Amino acid sequence: MKTKTIYMNRWTEANGRKKQRPTDTWYLDFCNRLLPLMEQSSLFAGDSATQAAMALTLYLHDAVAQSGGWKTFAELYR
């Protein structure tokens, strides 16, 4: 079974935006790496694995942004 790919337009729509931000690429890559793990789980059927991967990544995005952690994370990541 081929893993689906989540594209940038779906990510920005989920964030309620039309334009891409510099950090979106990292989060979308994370989401697409998470997706195959979700698809392997018996908990998810059909598109629910995609929705779960998006929801978890959006949660991570919000958690990092709320605590001001993106700046710290970006400095460590670079």
Buried (B, 14 or more C-beta within 10 A) or exposed (E): EEBBEBEEEBBBEBBEEEEBEEBBEBBBEBBBEBBBEBBEEEEBEEEBBBEBBBEBBBEBBEEBEEEEEBEEBEEEEE
